[in-house]
Amino acid sequence: MRVTGIVSEFNPFHNGHKYLVERARANGATHIVTVMGGDFLQRGNCAVLGKYRRAEAAVAGGVDLVLELPAVFACASAERFARGAVSTLRACGCVDEICCGSENMPPMQSMLRAAELLKSADLSEYLKKGFSYPRAVSAVFEKSGDEQAAGILRYPNDVLAFEYFREGMDDFDFLRIRRTAPHDGDISEEDRDANCAYHDFSGADEKYISASAIRKMIASGGDWRAYVPETTARIIDSAVREGLCPAGYENNERGVVSVLRRMTSDELRALPDVSEGLENRLYRAAHENDTLGSIIAAVKCKRYTHARICRIIACAYIGITAVAAQSEPEYIRVLAFGRRGTEILKQMKSTAKLPVLMTARDFARLPPSARRMLDTDLRAADLFGLCTPAVQPCGEDYYRGAVNLDA
């Protein structure tokens, strides 16, 4: 058994993701496990489709086992996002390598040298100035005079590949798949700077476009079906008929704005990534504007990027504090699995270093700190239910078990 781990959001699972899975298989992976963001993701928005349906589409598309990345990591910048995802794969105890996409494919020796440089680097002087994490890392590399290191963070997936490598280089082999097609214009300079998770892994023909473009087509009624596997199309079509897709803040904008308006400056200061008086800027914007777009526009500037502000708003809505965001994963929650996924789970019975959660019955054995992290995920699911076209009832995520496609 050779188990390959993939980190992604599958928002939604498309042809580029399927291509990545196929390349991992061709490289020798007998089993593939992915750590996937839940209902709220790294851009700070909610997923277009709920986590169970996205996980089901991933398994139907070739993934064997889908694990949930807890919300405290899923709504985070690159460093925390990678730490949570790689730590979850490490905790499985049976993953051999990590497979990820990369635009620039910097030499592994450059990756290693950059990782070693960061061990002794002090990012605080840049972070205190309001630099995003990738900009701070780049500034450290530039200050060192190492031109190769400074060039490895040029593109979003390069940054993520580096963070996965830095977090897991002592425990995993690494397989990088080149992203051969250009992005389709939906990546702004702000998003590049904030390092959002663009796991598109696109090939070089017209079957491949980004997940962001697909989401826009779903929302606008465009013809997106050629860009996703047939199984994904069926799942999305079913969700649309049930009022579960496309999800978005526009379905609950007043609810999100009301959360921001009731928070004090001190409460805003306690959110992740809030520094240098940003809480005061956000407090004023929430009380002087009546839409999320206008609030974000009022706060956004060169120092505070669009993606960073969106993540802060998501954390405010869900109730994630900076203290909670500094924690480590405390459980492994299974969202979906197939036949080979069952084989991985059997292996994990003897290798897993954290509790494996399949159903609500498993929640009772969690220690208090782990239960608090899980409660955040459960709350996120309930709040996501207000962002779907048809409002969903509370509590479903508590009782719902993993999707079993091996049945």
N, C-alpha and C positions, 0 to 999 in steps of 0.2 A: 504494500500500500504506500503510495506517495501522495501526500495531501498538500494541495496548493491553496493558499489563502488569497482572497481578493477583497479589497475594500472598495465599496461603491455606494451609490445612493439609488441606482436603478429607478430614476424618476422621469420617465418609466424605463423599463428594460427594453432596449432597442437593438437594432442590428449590430451596432458597434460593440455592445456588451457581449452579444452572442459570438462575435468575431474574437473577442478577448478570451472567452471561455474555450473556444475551439483551438486557439493558439496555445493556451495552457495545456490542453489535452495533448496536442501535438508535441509539446515539450516533455511529455512523460507523466503528467498528472493523471493518476487513476481516480482521485477524488478531489472535489473542489468545494471549499467552504468559503462563504463570503460573510463579512461583517457589514451590515447595511444600516444606514441611518433610518430612524423611525418615521414619525409623522411630521417632525420639524427638522429642517436640514441646514447645511452649512451656510447657505446664502442668507439664512435668517427668515426664510419663508416656509410655509407648510408645503408638504408634498402634494403633487397633483392628484395622487391616489393613495389611499390608506396603506399602511405598511404590510398588512397581511396579503392584500391583493398584489402588491409589488413583489413580495417574497414568493408568492405562488407563481407569478409570471417568470421570475428568475429560475425557479426550479424547473418549470415547464420548458424553459429555454436552455437548460443544460447544467445549471448549478445544482450541486447535490444537497447542500445544507446552508440555510440562511439564518444568521444570528443577528440580533438587534444590537446596534450601538446605542447605549443609553443616551438619553436626551442631553445630559450635561456635557457629553462629548460631541454629539451630532450637531449641536448649535454652537460650535466653537471654531476658533481660528486654527490654522494649520497644525501648530504644535500640539494643542490639546486634542484635536481631532485625531491626529496620528497616534498620539499616546494611548488614547482610549481604544482605538481600533487594533493596533498592534498588540497591546496588552491583552485584549480579548482573544486574539489568535494564539498568543503565547499560553494563555490560561487553558486552552484546549488540550495542550500537552501532546498533540500528535500532528501538528502542522509542520511541514518540512521547508516550504518556501513561500515567499510572498510575490505575487505577480501584479504588476501595475503598468499603466500607460505612461509614456513620456514623449514630449515633443522633440526636445533637443538631444536626448540620450547622452548626457555628459559621461566621460569615461569613469568607470568605477573607482579608479585611483584618485580622481578628482573628488568624487563623493566622499571617499575615505578621508582624504586630507582635509576637506571642509568639515566633516564631522569631528575630526580630532581638534581642529581649530576652535570649534564652538565649545568644546569641553572646558576650555579655560577663558572663554570670551565673556565679557560683561555687556549684556544687551540693555541694561537698565537705563543708561544715559540716553539711549535712543528711544526706548519705550516711553520714558518720562516726557520726551519731547512730542509724543503723540504718533511716533512712527508705527505703522503696522508691523507685525512680527516679520514678514518677509523683507520689508524695507530695512528693518533693524539688522537682520542677518546679513543682507547684502552690504549694508554700511560697514559691518565688522569685517567682511571679506575684503572690501575695497580698502579699508584702513590697513589691512595686513599686507597689501600689495600683491596678493595671490590672484592673478588675473583669471586663472582657470576656475578657482573657487568662486570668484565674484560672478562668473558667467553662468553658474549652474541653476540660478533661480529666475531664468528669463521668462519661462512660461508656467502656467498654473500646474500642469501635471508634473513638470520637472520639480517644482517645489514640493508637491506631495510625495513624489518618488523619493526625494531627498529626506523628507521627514520620516517616511516609513523606514528607509535605510538607516537613518540615525537612531531611530528607536529600536530597530530589530536586528542590527548588523551582527550582534553577538549570538543570535539565536536562529536566524533563518538564512537560507539561500535567497537570492533575488533574481527574478526574471522580469525584464522590462520589455514591453511591446511598444514599438514606435507608432505614434499617431501620425499616419501618413497624409491624411487630408487636412487642409487648413480649416480653422474654425470658421463658422459661417457668419461671422460679423456680430454675434450676439454677446461677445465678451468685451466689456468696456475696460478702459485703462484702470478705472477704480476697482473693478472686480479682479483684474490681474494683480493689482497692488494688495488687495485683501485676501488673495489666494483662495478662491472658492473651489469647491471640488467638482471639476469638470471631467469626470471619468467617462469620456465619450469613446476613446479608443477607435476612432473612425478609420475605415479603410479608404480606398482611393476611387470609389465609383459612386454613382448617384444613389445607391441604396443607403448611404450613410450620411446622416445629418445629426446635429447635436440634440441632446435631450431637451435643452432649452427651446430650440426651434420646434420640436415636436409638441412640447407643452403649449406653445403659442398657437400652433395649428389646432390642437384639441379645443382650446378655449375659443378660437375664432370660427370653428366649424370647417377648417381646412381638411385636405386629404392627407392624413398622416400615416395611413395604414401600410404604405409601401416601405416605411422606414423602421417597422417593428416586426418581430416574428408573429406568425398567425396566432399563436397562443396568447401573446400579449394583447393583440387586437381584440380577441374575443373577451378577455378579462376587462379591458377598458370599456368596450361597448356595453357589457353587462353592467358595469359600475355607473356608466352614464344613464342608462335606463332606470337604475335604482336611485338616482339622485346623489351618488357618492363621488362623482367626478364631473368636471374638474374642481378640485378643492382650491381655495385661495382666501386670503384675507378679505378680498372684496365681498365675500359672503358674510363676514362678521366684522366689518371695519369699525363700526361704532363700539362694539364690544372691546376690541383691542385698544382703541383710543381711550375708552373709559378707564381701562387699567392704568394707562400712562397718566391720566389726569388725577387719579386718586392717590398716586404715589408721591411721597415727599422727596425733597432733594436728597435727604439721607438715604432713603430707600433706593433711589436711583443710583446713588454712589456705591451701593453695595452690590450692584450688578457686575457681571464679568465685563472686562474691557472698558470700564468707565474710569477715566483719570483726567487730571489737569482741568478740573472744573467742567467737564462734559456734562455732569449731572445738572448743572444750572442751565446750560444751553438747552438740554433736552426738556427740562421742567418748563422753561419759558415757551418753547416751541409747542409743547402739548397743550398749554393753556391759551395760546394765541392762534392756534390753527385747528381745523376741524376734520382733516383727513390725514391718513397715514402718509400719503404722498407729500402733502404740504409740510407735515412735521419733519419728515426725512429731509426735504429740500432746505428747510430752515436750519437744520443742524449740520448738514453735510458741508464739508470744506476740504481743503487739501489734506489737513491733518486727520479729519474724521471721515473716512470713506463711506460710501453708500452701503457696502456689504457689512461693514463693522456696525453701523447704526442699526441695520436690519437685524443683525444677531442680538444686539442689546435689546431691541424691542421684543424679539421672540423670547428672550430670557425673562423679560419683565412679564410678558403674557403668561408664560408657563410657570414662573416662580423659581428661576434658577439664580442663585446668588454666586458671587465670586468665590466664596468659601466652598460651596458645593462643587464648583467647577474645578477645583484643585484636587479633588479626590481621585481615586483609582477605581477601575471596574471591580465590582464585588460579586458579580454573578454572570452567568452565560445564559441568555434567554433565547430560546429557539423559536423562530417564526414559521419556518417551513422546511420540509425535507422530502427527499425521494428515496429510491431504493438504496443507492450508494450512500445517501445521507444517513440512513439507518445503520449502515456499517461504520460510519464515522462515530455516530452516537454510541454504539457498542464499544468502540475503542475508547471513547472518552470516559466511560464508566470507570476505567482504571487509570486514565491519564489526566483527567481534568483537575485543575488546581483551584477551581471555584465551583460553587453549586450550579448545576445545570437545571434551568427552569423550563418545564414543558407545559404545565397546567397550574391552576391556582393552588392545587394541593402542595406544590413545591414551595409556595411563598412562605408558609408557616415556619419553615426551618431557617429562614434568613435572620441574621443578627440585626439589631436595630439600625445600624448605619447603612447596611445593604437595603433594608426595607425602606429607608428614607429615599434612597436612590430609585428604587422601584416605584415608590409612590409618585415620584416626579414623572416617570414614564407613563404611569396610569393616568395622572392628571393631564399630561400632554395629549394623550389619546382622547380624553373627554373634551378638552378644549378644541382639538382638531375636529371633533364632531359638530362644532358650531361653524366650521369653515367649509363644510361641504354644502352643495346646493340644497340638499334636504337635511335639516338638523337631525343629528343622531342622538340616541339616548346615552346617558352616562352608564359607566360600569361594565360595558361590553368587553373592554380589554382585560378586565380582571378575570372574567370567566372563560374567555376564549382561549382554547389551546392551540398548539402549533398546527399548521396546515400539513396534513399527511398525504403526500402524493404517492406513497408506497402502498396505500391501501388497495 
